[in-house]
Amino acid sequence: MEFQTLNDFQAEQSVLGAILSDSRCLDEISFLEPRDFHEKHELIFNVIRYLHEQDLPIDFITVVGEFDRFGRIQEIGGVTYLTDMIASVPTVANVKYYARIVRTKALRRRMYEAGEEMKKAAVNGDFEDDEDIYASAEEITDKIRPKTVAKMRDFKQSRKDYYEHLKTKAQKILSGFKQFDEWAQLWRGWLYIIAGRPSVGKTAKALQLVYGIASQFRLIDGKMVAAKDAGCVLIYSQEMGENEVKDRIVSNVAGVNYNRLINKGGEEGFTDREQQKIDEAYDLLESLPIHIQDSSGVTIEEIRSTSKQMIKQHGKIAAIIVDYLQIMEIVPRRGEKRHEAIGRVTRTAKSMARKMNFVFIMLSQLDRSADDEEPKLRHLKESGSIEQDADVVEFLWHDGEYDGNVKIVQSIFAKGRNVGLNRFRYRFEWWLQRYVELEKEKEPEKKKAGGRK
């Protein structure tokens, strides 16, 4: 396609002529920007926008007056060009149709120009590292996207949309943890942070969530069935290799001792019963839409790119799990501090979850100060942006309670958008990499005021 074919002067003239004939048309085409028009048409539209912003009348006389005031009327072809443009519009009823043509052509032009700019940047760009290249490419492509203009609507205008919203099912996903699912379930669009000190079992909890999300066990015709209908689940493991991740999930699902699994059954190998359990578990896991990438220093840009590819291939994503946030490749841009760079990552993660309609689960560290007290939001390492951007923050905390020699782990939901705060207790059976739900502790009854009678 030749560059000249990316312009439609007649459509631009129709839009401008309609506005000059009836300025109310401007409200219908608020999505257009001055840069969507070509050369002198951009000048005319800028003047129209200026008059609109100043709450002044918009018509042939006022527009000519503005151009005359600055001595620029000839730049647009003189007064005759404006009169001819108005005369060429038989009706203003089609202004929105022509405006869409103008915007589509403008997007194509910007795409073409971005390609040229990208080529120049590739050859002549001064980049410190790969992250600078990604940032430059994103900056160029972002120029293509039109600036969105939100419209105010009253209850009458939005009634139909609201009732459609009520008819659609809530965008929730079963986690596989019964008590949690009875309380909240996982909401699509969430940025969900699981935080804890080392060795508390963050990865085990996350991988058990992976299995629950991918399986979607529910009662169908009176039987508990894995519906497998939430979408694929992506695991980014930065500290463990793929097989190490599989060891943990297989141990959990098969019920085979984790130590025996990682030691390949010892000198004598696995028993027949153990091997059978492993085979059955692997067959089950193979049927689930779980995908693993084991690479250190993953970037948020890489995750976003992979997510788009997976949606194209598999239709939808249920959840993405990153283990863990602070060891991602997060290179501060020029003049950017570490906590600001982390904030950029969490904002991007939140935006991805909303736009692509999945749950983004990030594991996070806690400061050492959390060793001495129950964790709070302020204990999140480099916490400001994490606390602000997260929809849900779950702390896993071992307060010293044991059942025999088994840790009892407290699950503390310190932030919960749309669901509130809550607490759960788990028995962490580390030898099976499994969290087992325990009955919730009853809250002590509050004494009635007033004392004895």
C-alpha positions as a Markdown table, in Angstrom:
| # | Residue | x | y | z |
|---|---|---|---|---|
| 1 | Met | 0.0 | 0.0 | 0.0 |
| 2 | Glu | 1.5 | 3.4 | -1.0 |
| 3 | Phe | 1.7 | 6.0 | 1.7 |
| 4 | Gln | -0.6 | 8.4 | -0.2 |
| 5 | Thr | -3.4 | 5.9 | 0.0 |
| 6 | Leu | -3.3 | 6.3 | 3.7 |
| 7 | Asn | -5.0 | 9.6 | 3.4 |
| 8 | Asp | -8.7 | 10.2 | 2.7 |
| 9 | Phe | -9.0 | 14.0 | 2.1 |
| 10 | Gln | -12.7 | 13.7 | 1.2 |
| 11 | Ala | -13.6 | 12.0 | 4.5 |
| 12 | Glu | -11.7 | 14.7 | 6.4 |
| 13 | Gln | -13.5 | 17.5 | 4.4 |
| 14 | Ser | -16.8 | 15.9 | 5.2 |
| 15 | Val | -16.1 | 15.8 | 8.9 |
| 16 | Leu | -14.9 | 19.4 | 9.0 |
| 17 | Gly | -17.7 | 20.6 | 6.8 |
| 18 | Ala | -20.3 | 18.9 | 9.0 |
| 19 | Ile | -18.9 | 20.6 | 12.1 |
| 20 | Leu | -18.9 | 24.0 | 10.5 |
| 21 | Ser | -22.5 | 23.4 | 9.4 |
| 22 | Asp | -23.6 | 22.2 | 12.8 |
| 23 | Ser | -21.2 | 22.4 | 15.7 |
| 24 | Arg | -23.2 | 19.8 | 17.7 |
| 25 | Cys | -21.5 | 17.2 | 15.5 |
| 26 | Leu | -18.3 | 17.7 | 17.5 |
| 27 | Asp | -19.8 | 15.9 | 20.5 |
| 28 | Glu | -20.3 | 12.8 | 18.4 |
| 29 | Ile | -16.7 | 12.6 | 17.2 |
| 30 | Ser | -14.9 | 13.3 | 20.4 |
| 31 | Phe | -12.5 | 10.4 | 19.7 |
| 32 | Leu | -10.8 | 12.3 | 16.9 |
| 33 | Glu | -7.5 | 14.1 | 17.6 |
| 34 | Pro | -5.9 | 17.0 | 15.6 |
| 35 | Arg | -3.1 | 14.6 | 14.5 |
| 36 | Asp | -5.7 | 12.4 | 12.8 |
| 37 | Phe | -6.1 | 15.1 | 10.1 |
| 38 | His | -3.7 | 15.9 | 7.3 |
| 39 | Glu | -1.8 | 19.2 | 7.0 |
| 40 | Lys | -4.3 | 22.2 | 6.6 |
| 41 | His | -7.2 | 20.1 | 7.9 |
| 42 | Glu | -5.3 | 19.7 | 11.1 |
| 43 | Leu | -5.0 | 23.5 | 11.4 |
| 44 | Ile | -8.7 | 23.9 | 10.9 |
| 45 | Phe | -9.5 | 21.2 | 13.5 |
| 46 | Asn | -7.2 | 22.8 | 16.0 |
| 47 | Val | -9.0 | 26.1 | 15.6 |
| 48 | Ile | -12.4 | 24.3 | 16.0 |
| 49 | Arg | -11.1 | 22.6 | 19.2 |
| 50 | Tyr | -9.8 | 25.9 | 20.5 |
| 51 | Leu | -13.2 | 27.6 | 20.1 |
| 52 | His | -14.9 | 24.6 | 21.7 |
| 53 | Glu | -12.6 | 24.7 | 24.7 |
| 54 | Gln | -13.3 | 28.4 | 25.1 |
| 55 | Asp | -17.0 | 27.8 | 24.9 |
| 56 | Leu | -17.3 | 30.1 | 21.8 |
| 57 | Pro | -19.6 | 29.6 | 18.8 |
| 58 | Ile | -18.2 | 27.4 | 16.0 |
| 59 | Asp | -19.2 | 28.3 | 12.5 |
| 60 | Phe | -17.8 | 29.7 | 9.3 |
| 61 | Ile | -17.5 | 33.2 | 10.6 |
| 62 | Thr | -15.8 | 32.4 | 13.9 |
| 63 | Val | -13.3 | 30.0 | 12.3 |
| 64 | Val | -12.4 | 32.5 | 9.5 |
| 65 | Gly | -12.1 | 35.2 | 12.2 |
| 66 | Glu | -9.5 | 33.1 | 14.1 |
| 67 | Phe | -7.4 | 32.5 | 11.0 |
| 68 | Asp | -7.6 | 36.2 | 10.1 |
| 69 | Arg | -6.5 | 37.3 | 13.6 |
| 70 | Phe | -3.2 | 35.5 | 13.1 |
| 71 | Gly | -2.9 | 36.2 | 9.3 |
| 72 | Arg | -2.9 | 32.5 | 8.4 |
| 73 | Ile | -6.1 | 32.2 | 6.3 |
| 74 | Gln | -4.1 | 31.5 | 3.1 |
| 75 | Glu | -2.4 | 28.5 | 4.7 |
| 76 | Ile | -5.7 | 26.6 | 4.5 |
| 77 | Gly | -6.6 | 27.7 | 0.9 |
| 78 | Gly | -8.4 | 30.9 | 1.8 |
| 79 | Val | -12.1 | 31.6 | 2.6 |
| 80 | Thr | -13.2 | 29.8 | -0.6 |
| 81 | Tyr | -11.8 | 26.5 | 0.7 |
| 82 | Leu | -14.0 | 26.7 | 3.8 |
| 83 | Thr | -17.1 | 27.7 | 1.9 |
| 84 | Asp | -16.6 | 24.9 | -0.7 |
| 85 | Met | -16.1 | 22.4 | 2.2 |
| 86 | Ile | -19.4 | 23.3 | 3.8 |
| 87 | Ala | -21.2 | 23.2 | 0.5 |
| 88 | Ser | -19.9 | 19.7 | -0.2 |
| 89 | Val | -21.7 | 18.2 | 2.8 |
| 90 | Pro | -25.4 | 17.4 | 1.9 |
| 91 | Thr | -26.1 | 16.1 | 5.5 |
| 92 | Val | -24.4 | 16.1 | 8.8 |
| 93 | Ala | -26.1 | 12.7 | 9.7 |
| 94 | Asn | -23.1 | 10.7 | 8.5 |
| 95 | Val | -20.4 | 12.6 | 10.4 |
| 96 | Lys | -19.6 | 9.7 | 12.7 |
| 97 | Tyr | -19.1 | 7.3 | 9.7 |
| 98 | Tyr | -16.7 | 9.7 | 8.1 |
| 99 | Ala | -14.9 | 10.3 | 11.4 |
| 100 | Arg | -14.2 | 6.6 | 11.8 |
| 101 | Ile | -12.6 | 6.5 | 8.3 |
| 102 | Val | -10.5 | 9.5 | 9.2 |
| 103 | Arg | -9.3 | 7.8 | 12.4 |
| 104 | Thr | -8.6 | 4.4 | 10.7 |
| 105 | Lys | -6.5 | 6.1 | 8.0 |
| 106 | Ala | -4.6 | 8.1 | 10.7 |
| 107 | Leu | -3.8 | 4.9 | 12.6 |
| 108 | Arg | -2.4 | 3.3 | 9.5 |
| 109 | Arg | -0.3 | 6.4 | 8.8 |
| 110 | Arg | 1.1 | 6.3 | 12.4 |
| 111 | Met | 1.8 | 2.6 | 12.0 |
| 112 | Tyr | 3.8 | 3.3 | 8.8 |
| 113 | Glu | 5.7 | 6.1 | 10.5 |
| 114 | Ala | 6.4 | 4.0 | 13.6 |
| 115 | Gly | 7.9 | 1.4 | 11.4 |
| 116 | Glu | 10.2 | 3.9 | 9.8 |
| 117 | Glu | 11.2 | 5.3 | 13.2 |
| 118 | Met | 11.8 | 1.8 | 14.5 |
| 119 | Lys | 14.2 | 1.1 | 11.7 |
| 120 | Lys | 16.2 | 4.2 | 12.4 |
| 121 | Ala | 16.3 | 3.4 | 16.1 |
| 122 | Ala | 17.5 | -0.1 | 15.4 |
| 123 | Val | 20.4 | 1.3 | 13.3 |
| 124 | Asn | 21.3 | 4.5 | 15.2 |
| 125 | Gly | 19.9 | 4.1 | 18.7 |
| 126 | Asp | 22.1 | 4.5 | 21.7 |
| 127 | Phe | 21.0 | 1.8 | 24.1 |
| 128 | Glu | 22.7 | 0.8 | 27.4 |
| 129 | Asp | 21.1 | -2.7 | 27.5 |
| 130 | Asp | 18.3 | -4.9 | 26.2 |
| 131 | Glu | 15.8 | -3.2 | 28.5 |
| 132 | Asp | 16.5 | 0.1 | 26.8 |
| 133 | Ile | 15.7 | -1.5 | 23.5 |
| 134 | Tyr | 12.4 | -2.8 | 24.7 |
| 135 | Ala | 11.5 | 0.6 | 26.3 |
| 136 | Ser | 12.4 | 2.4 | 23.0 |
| 137 | Ala | 10.3 | 0.0 | 20.9 |
| 138 | Glu | 7.3 | 0.4 | 23.3 |
| 139 | Glu | 7.6 | 4.1 | 23.3 |
| 140 | Ile | 7.5 | 4.2 | 19.5 |
| 141 | Thr | 4.5 | 1.8 | 19.2 |
| 142 | Asp | 2.6 | 3.6 | 21.9 |
| 143 | Lys | 2.4 | 6.6 | 19.6 |
| 144 | Ile | 0.1 | 4.7 | 17.3 |
| 145 | Arg | -2.6 | 4.2 | 19.9 |
| 146 | Pro | -5.3 | 6.9 | 20.0 |
| 147 | Lys | -5.8 | 8.7 | 23.3 |
| 148 | Thr | -9.0 | 7.3 | 24.8 |
| 149 | Val | -11.7 | 9.8 | 25.7 |
| 150 | Ala | -14.1 | 8.6 | 28.4 |
| 151 | Lys | -17.6 | 9.9 | 28.2 |
| 152 | Met | -19.8 | 10.9 | 31.1 |
| 153 | Arg | -23.0 | 8.9 | 31.2 |
| 154 | Asp | -26.0 | 9.1 | 33.5 |
| 155 | Phe | -28.0 | 6.1 | 34.8 |
| 156 | Lys | -30.5 | 6.3 | 32.0 |
| 157 | Gln | -27.8 | 6.1 | 29.3 |
| 158 | Ser | -26.0 | 3.2 | 31.0 |
| 159 | Arg | -29.1 | 1.2 | 32.0 |
| 160 | Lys | -28.8 | -1.4 | 29.3 |
| 161 | Asp | -25.1 | -2.0 | 29.9 |
| 162 | Tyr | -25.7 | -2.4 | 33.7 |
| 163 | Tyr | -28.4 | -5.0 | 33.2 |
| 164 | Glu | -26.3 | -6.9 | 30.8 |
| 165 | His | -23.6 | -6.8 | 33.5 |
| 166 | Leu | -26.0 | -8.3 | 36.0 |
| 167 | Lys | -26.8 | -11.1 | 33.7 |
| 168 | Thr | -23.2 | -12.2 | 33.1 |
| 169 | Lys | -21.6 | -14.5 | 35.6 |
| 170 | Ala | -19.0 | -13.0 | 38.0 |
| 171 | Gln | -15.5 | -13.5 | 36.5 |
| 172 | Lys | -14.3 | -15.8 | 39.2 |
| 173 | Ile | -12.0 | -18.9 | 39.2 |
| 174 | Leu | -12.0 | -21.7 | 41.8 |
| 175 | Ser | -8.7 | -22.0 | 43.6 |
| 176 | Gly | -9.0 | -25.5 | 44.9 |
| 177 | Phe | -9.0 | -24.4 | 48.5 |
| 178 | Lys | -12.5 | -25.0 | 49.8 |
| 179 | Gln | -12.7 | -22.4 | 52.6 |
| 180 | Phe | -11.1 | -19.7 | 50.4 |
| 181 | Asp | -13.5 | -20.5 | 47.5 |
| 182 | Glu | -16.5 | -20.4 | 49.8 |
| 183 | Trp | -15.3 | -17.0 | 50.9 |
| 184 | Ala | -14.1 | -15.3 | 47.8 |
| 185 | Gln | -12.6 | -17.4 | 44.9 |
| 186 | Leu | -10.1 | -15.8 | 42.6 |
| 187 | Trp | -11.3 | -12.8 | 40.6 |
| 188 | Arg | -10.1 | -12.3 | 37.0 |
| 189 | Gly | -8.3 | -9.0 | 36.8 |
| 190 | Trp | -6.7 | -9.3 | 40.2 |
| 191 | Leu | -3.1 | -8.7 | 41.0 |
| 192 | Tyr | -2.7 | -11.2 | 43.8 |
| 193 | Ile | 0.5 | -11.0 | 46.0 |
| 194 | Ile | 1.5 | -14.0 | 48.1 |
| 195 | Ala | 4.2 | -12.9 | 50.6 |
| 196 | Gly | 6.2 | -14.6 | 53.3 |
| 197 | Arg | 9.6 | -15.1 | 54.8 |
| 198 | Pro | 11.9 | -17.9 | 53.3 |
| 199 | Ser | 10.9 | -21.5 | 53.9 |
| 200 | Val | 7.3 | -20.7 | 55.0 |
| 201 | Gly | 6.0 | -22.5 | 51.8 |
| 202 | Lys | 5.2 | -19.7 | 49.4 |
| 203 | Thr | 6.1 | -21.8 | 46.3 |
| 204 | Ala | 4.2 | -24.9 | 47.6 |
| 205 | Lys | 1.1 | -22.8 | 48.1 |
| 206 | Ala | 1.4 | -21.2 | 44.7 |
| 207 | Leu | 1.8 | -24.6 | 42.9 |
| 208 | Gln | -1.2 | -26.0 | 44.8 |
| 209 | Leu | -3.1 | -23.0 | 43.4 |
| 210 | Val | -1.8 | -23.8 | 39.9 |
| 211 | Tyr | -3.3 | -27.3 | 40.2 |
| 212 | Gly | -6.6 | -26.1 | 41.5 |
| 213 | Ile | -6.9 | -23.3 | 38.9 |
| 214 | Ala | -6.1 | -25.6 | 36.0 |
| 215 | Ser | -8.4 | -28.4 | 37.2 |
| 216 | Gln | -11.5 | -26.4 | 38.3 |
| 217 | Phe | -12.9 | -29.3 | 40.3 |
| 218 | Arg | -16.7 | -28.9 | 40.7 |
| 219 | Leu | -19.8 | -31.0 | 41.1 |
| 220 | Ile | -21.3 | -31.9 | 37.7 |
| 221 | Asp | -24.2 | -34.3 | 37.6 |
| 222 | Gly | -23.5 | -35.2 | 41.2 |
| 223 | Lys | -19.8 | -36.1 | 40.6 |
| 224 | Met | -16.7 | -34.1 | 41.4 |
| 225 | Val | -15.2 | -33.5 | 38.0 |
| 226 | Ala | -12.2 | -31.5 | 36.7 |
| 227 | Ala | -13.9 | -29.1 | 34.3 |
| 228 | Lys | -10.6 | -27.6 | 33.0 |
| 229 | Asp | -12.4 | -24.6 | 31.6 |
| 230 | Ala | -10.8 | -21.6 | 33.2 |
| 231 | Gly | -7.9 | -21.3 | 30.7 |
| 232 | Cys | -4.2 | -22.0 | 30.7 |
| 233 | Val | -2.0 | -21.4 | 33.7 |
| 234 | Leu | 1.6 | -20.0 | 33.1 |
| 235 | Ile | 4.3 | -20.6 | 35.7 |
| 236 | Tyr | 7.5 | -18.5 | 35.6 |
| 237 | Ser | 10.0 | -20.2 | 37.8 |
| 238 | Gln | 13.2 | -18.2 | 38.3 |
| 239 | Glu | 15.0 | -20.2 | 41.1 |
| 240 | Met | 14.0 | -23.8 | 40.2 |
| 241 | Gly | 14.3 | -25.7 | 37.0 |
| 242 | Glu | 11.3 | -27.2 | 35.2 |
| 243 | Asn | 11.8 | -30.7 | 36.7 |
| 244 | Glu | 12.2 | -29.3 | 40.2 |
| 245 | Val | 8.8 | -27.5 | 39.8 |
| 246 | Lys | 7.3 | -30.8 | 38.5 |
| 247 | Asp | 8.8 | -32.7 | 41.5 |
| 248 | Arg | 6.8 | -30.5 | 43.8 |
| 249 | Ile | 3.5 | -30.7 | 41.9 |
| 250 | Val | 3.8 | -34.4 | 41.3 |
| 251 | Ser | 4.5 | -35.0 | 45.0 |
| 252 | Asn | 1.4 | -33.0 | 45.9 |
| 253 | Val | -0.9 | -34.7 | 43.4 |
| 254 | Ala | 0.5 | -38.2 | 43.7 |
| 255 | Gly | 0.9 | -38.3 | 47.4 |
| 256 | Val | 4.5 | -39.5 | 47.0 |
| 257 | Asn | 7.1 | -38.4 | 49.6 |
| 258 | Tyr | 8.9 | -35.4 | 48.2 |
| 259 | Asn | 12.3 | -36.4 | 49.5 |
| 260 | Arg | 12.0 | -39.9 | 47.9 |
| 261 | Leu | 10.9 | -38.2 | 44.7 |
| 262 | Ile | 13.9 | -35.8 | 44.4 |
| 263 | Asn | 16.2 | -38.7 | 45.4 |
| 264 | Lys | 14.6 | -40.9 | 42.6 |
| 265 | Gly | 13.4 | -43.4 | 45.2 |
| 266 | Gly | 16.9 | -43.9 | 46.7 |
| 267 | Glu | 19.3 | -46.8 | 45.8 |
| 268 | Glu | 16.4 | -49.3 | 45.2 |
| 269 | Gly | 14.3 | -46.9 | 43.2 |
| 270 | Phe | 10.6 | -46.4 | 43.6 |
| 271 | Thr | 8.3 | -49.1 | 44.8 |
| 272 | Asp | 5.7 | -50.4 | 42.3 |
| 273 | Arg | 3.0 | -48.5 | 44.2 |
| 274 | Glu | 5.0 | -45.2 | 44.1 |
| 275 | Gln | 5.6 | -45.6 | 40.4 |
| 276 | Gln | 2.0 | -46.2 | 39.8 |
| 277 | Lys | 1.0 | -43.1 | 41.7 |
| 278 | Ile | 3.6 | -41.0 | 39.9 |
| 279 | Asp | 2.4 | -42.2 | 36.5 |
| 280 | Glu | -1.3 | -41.5 | 37.3 |
| 281 | Ala | -0.4 | -38.1 | 38.6 |
| 282 | Tyr | 1.6 | -37.2 | 35.6 |
| 283 | Asp | -1.1 | -38.4 | 33.2 |
| 284 | Leu | -3.6 | -36.2 | 35.1 |
| 285 | Leu | -1.2 | -33.2 | 35.0 |
| 286 | Glu | -0.5 | -33.8 | 31.3 |
| 287 | Ser | -4.2 | -33.3 | 30.6 |
| 288 | Leu | -4.2 | -29.9 | 32.3 |
| 289 | Pro | -3.4 | -26.6 | 30.6 |
| 290 | Ile | -0.3 | -25.9 | 32.7 |
| 291 | His | 2.8 | -24.4 | 31.1 |
| 292 | Ile | 6.2 | -23.8 | 32.8 |
| 293 | Gln | 9.1 | -21.6 | 31.9 |
| 294 | Asp | 12.3 | -21.9 | 34.0 |
| 295 | Ser | 14.5 | -18.9 | 33.3 |
| 296 | Ser | 16.1 | -16.5 | 35.7 |
| 297 | Gly | 15.6 | -12.8 | 35.3 |
| 298 | Val | 12.4 | -12.8 | 33.4 |
| 299 | Thr | 11.1 | -9.3 | 32.4 |
| 300 | Ile | 7.5 | -8.0 | 32.5 |
| 301 | Glu | 7.8 | -7.2 | 28.8 |
| 302 | Glu | 8.6 | -10.9 | 28.1 |
| 303 | Ile | 5.6 | -12.0 | 30.2 |
| 304 | Arg | 3.3 | -9.6 | 28.4 |
| 305 | Ser | 4.6 | -10.8 | 25.0 |
| 306 | Thr | 4.2 | -14.5 | 25.9 |
| 307 | Ser | 0.7 | -13.9 | 27.3 |
| 308 | Lys | -0.5 | -12.4 | 24.1 |
| 309 | Gln | 0.9 | -15.5 | 22.2 |
| 310 | Met | -0.8 | -17.9 | 24.6 |
| 311 | Ile | -4.1 | -16.2 | 24.3 |
| 312 | Lys | -3.9 | -16.5 | 20.5 |
| 313 | Gln | -3.0 | -20.2 | 20.8 |
| 314 | His | -5.3 | -21.3 | 23.6 |
| 315 | Gly | -8.1 | -18.7 | 23.7 |
| 316 | Lys | -7.7 | -17.5 | 27.3 |
| 317 | Ile | -5.4 | -17.5 | 30.3 |
| 318 | Ala | -6.7 | -18.3 | 33.8 |
| 319 | Ala | -3.6 | -17.3 | 35.8 |
| 320 | Ile | 0.0 | -16.3 | 35.6 |
| 321 | Ile | 2.3 | -17.1 | 38.5 |
| 322 | Val | 5.7 | -15.4 | 39.0 |
| 323 | Asp | 8.1 | -16.9 | 41.6 |
| 324 | Tyr | 9.1 | -14.3 | 42.7 |
| 325 | Leu | 8.8 | -10.5 | 42.1 |
| 326 | Gln | 12.1 | -9.2 | 43.5 |
| 327 | Ile | 14.4 | -11.4 | 41.4 |
| 328 | Met | 12.8 | -10.5 | 38.1 |
| 329 | Glu | 15.0 | -8.6 | 35.7 |
| 330 | Ile | 13.9 | -5.1 | 36.8 |
| 331 | Val | 16.4 | -2.5 | 35.4 |
| 332 | Pro | 15.7 | 1.0 | 36.5 |
| 333 | Arg | 15.4 | 3.5 | 33.7 |
| 334 | Arg | 17.5 | 6.6 | 33.7 |
| 335 | Gly | 16.9 | 8.6 | 36.9 |
| 336 | Glu | 14.6 | 5.9 | 38.2 |
| 337 | Lys | 15.0 | 4.4 | 41.7 |
| 338 | Arg | 14.7 | 0.7 | 42.4 |
| 339 | His | 11.3 | 1.0 | 44.2 |
| 340 | Glu | 10.0 | 3.1 | 41.3 |
| 341 | Ala | 11.1 | 0.4 | 38.8 |
| 342 | Ile | 9.3 | -2.3 | 40.8 |
| 343 | Gly | 6.2 | 0.0 | 40.8 |
| 344 | Arg | 6.4 | 0.1 | 37.0 |
| 345 | Val | 6.4 | -3.7 | 36.9 |
| 346 | Thr | 3.5 | -4.1 | 39.4 |
| 347 | Arg | 1.4 | -1.5 | 37.5 |
| 348 | Thr | 2.1 | -3.3 | 34.2 |
| 349 | Ala | 1.1 | -6.6 | 35.8 |
| 350 | Lys | -2.1 | -5.1 | 37.1 |
| 351 | Ser | -2.9 | -3.6 | 33.7 |
| 352 | Met | -2.2 | -7.0 | 32.0 |
| 353 | Ala | -4.5 | -8.8 | 34.4 |
| 354 | Arg | -7.4 | -6.4 | 33.7 |
| 355 | Lys | -6.9 | -6.2 | 29.9 |
| 356 | Met | -6.3 | -9.9 | 29.4 |
| 357 | Asn | -8.8 | -11.0 | 32.0 |
| 358 | Phe | -6.7 | -13.3 | 34.2 |
| 359 | Val | -5.3 | -13.5 | 37.7 |
| 360 | Phe | -1.7 | -12.4 | 38.1 |
| 361 | Ile | -0.2 | -14.1 | 41.1 |
| 362 | Met | 3.2 | -12.7 | 42.2 |
| 363 | Leu | 5.2 | -14.2 | 45.1 |
| 364 | Ser | 7.0 | -11.6 | 47.1 |
| 365 | Gln | 9.5 | -11.4 | 49.9 |
| 366 | Leu | 9.0 | -9.8 | 53.3 |
| 367 | Asp | 11.5 | -7.7 | 55.2 |
| 368 | Arg | 13.4 | -9.4 | 58.1 |
| 369 | Ser | 11.5 | -7.2 | 60.5 |
| 370 | Ala | 8.5 | -9.5 | 60.0 |
| 371 | Asp | 10.4 | -12.2 | 61.8 |
| 372 | Asp | 9.5 | -10.6 | 65.1 |
| 373 | Glu | 5.8 | -9.9 | 64.6 |
| 374 | Glu | 2.8 | -10.7 | 62.6 |
| 375 | Pro | 3.4 | -9.4 | 59.0 |
| 376 | Lys | 1.8 | -6.2 | 58.0 |
| 377 | Leu | 1.6 | -4.4 | 54.6 |
| 378 | Arg | 4.6 | -2.3 | 55.5 |
| 379 | His | 6.7 | -5.5 | 55.7 |
| 380 | Leu | 6.4 | -6.1 | 52.0 |
| 381 | Lys | 9.9 | -5.7 | 50.6 |
| 382 | Glu | 10.2 | -2.4 | 48.6 |
| 383 | Ser | 6.5 | -2.2 | 49.5 |
| 384 | Gly | 5.0 | 1.1 | 48.5 |
| 385 | Ser | 3.9 | 0.2 | 44.9 |
| 386 | Ile | 3.2 | -3.4 | 45.7 |
| 387 | Glu | 0.8 | -2.5 | 48.4 |
| 388 | Gln | -0.9 | 0.1 | 46.3 |
| 389 | Asp | -1.2 | -1.9 | 43.1 |
| 390 | Ala | -2.2 | -5.3 | 44.5 |
| 391 | Asp | -5.9 | -6.2 | 44.7 |
| 392 | Val | -5.2 | -8.9 | 47.2 |
| 393 | Val | -2.2 | -9.5 | 49.6 |
| 394 | Glu | -1.9 | -12.8 | 51.4 |
| 395 | Phe | 0.7 | -13.3 | 54.1 |
| 396 | Leu | 1.9 | -16.8 | 54.9 |
| 397 | Trp | 3.2 | -16.7 | 58.4 |
| 398 | His | 4.5 | -19.4 | 60.8 |
| 399 | Asp | 4.0 | -18.1 | 64.4 |
| 400 | Gly | 5.7 | -21.0 | 66.0 |
| 401 | Glu | 2.6 | -23.3 | 66.2 |
| 402 | Tyr | 3.2 | -27.0 | 65.4 |
| 403 | Asp | 1.0 | -30.1 | 65.2 |
| 404 | Gly | 3.6 | -32.6 | 66.3 |
| 405 | Asn | 6.5 | -31.7 | 64.1 |
| 406 | Val | 4.3 | -30.2 | 61.3 |
| 407 | Lys | 4.1 | -26.4 | 60.9 |
| 408 | Ile | 0.8 | -24.7 | 61.2 |
| 409 | Val | 0.9 | -21.8 | 58.7 |
| 410 | Gln | -1.4 | -18.8 | 59.1 |
| 411 | Ser | -2.8 | -17.3 | 55.9 |
| 412 | Ile | -3.6 | -13.7 | 56.5 |
| 413 | Phe | -5.4 | -11.7 | 53.9 |
| 414 | Ala | -4.3 | -8.2 | 54.8 |
| 415 | Lys | -5.8 | -6.6 | 51.7 |
| 416 | Gly | -8.8 | -7.8 | 49.7 |
| 417 | Arg | -10.4 | -5.6 | 47.1 |
| 418 | Asn | -14.1 | -6.5 | 46.8 |
| 419 | Val | -13.7 | -9.3 | 49.3 |
| 420 | Gly | -12.4 | -7.8 | 52.5 |
| 421 | Leu | -10.0 | -9.3 | 55.0 |
| 422 | Asn | -9.8 | -12.8 | 56.3 |
| 423 | Arg | -7.6 | -15.5 | 58.0 |
| 424 | Phe | -7.2 | -19.2 | 57.4 |
| 425 | Arg | -5.0 | -21.9 | 58.9 |
| 426 | Tyr | -3.1 | -24.6 | 57.1 |
| 427 | Arg | -1.2 | -27.7 | 58.1 |
| 428 | Phe | 1.9 | -27.6 | 55.8 |
| 429 | Glu | 2.8 | -31.2 | 55.0 |
| 430 | Trp | 6.1 | -30.4 | 53.5 |
| 431 | Trp | 6.9 | -34.0 | 52.7 |
| 432 | Leu | 4.0 | -33.9 | 50.2 |
| 433 | Gln | 4.4 | -30.2 | 49.4 |
| 434 | Arg | 0.8 | -29.9 | 50.4 |
| 435 | Tyr | -1.3 | -27.3 | 52.3 |
| 436 | Val | -4.2 | -28.9 | 54.2 |
| 437 | Glu | -7.0 | -26.7 | 55.4 |
| 438 | Leu | -7.7 | -26.6 | 59.1 |
| 439 | Glu | -10.9 | -25.4 | 60.8 |
| 440 | Lys | -10.8 | -21.7 | 61.4 |
| 441 | Glu | -10.1 | -20.6 | 64.9 |
| 442 | Lys | -13.2 | -19.2 | 66.6 |
| 443 | Glu | -12.9 | -15.6 | 67.5 |
| 444 | Pro | -13.3 | -15.0 | 71.2 |
| 445 | Glu | -16.8 | -13.8 | 72.2 |
| 446 | Lys | -16.9 | -10.1 | 73.0 |
| 447 | Lys | -18.0 | -9.3 | 76.6 |
| 448 | Lys | -21.1 | -7.4 | 76.9 |
| 449 | Ala | -20.7 | -3.9 | 78.3 |
| 450 | Gly | -22.0 | -3.0 | 81.7 |
| 451 | Gly | -20.5 | -5.8 | 83.8 |
| 452 | Arg | -22.4 | -8.0 | 86.2 |
| 453 | Lys | -25.9 | -7.3 | 87.2 |
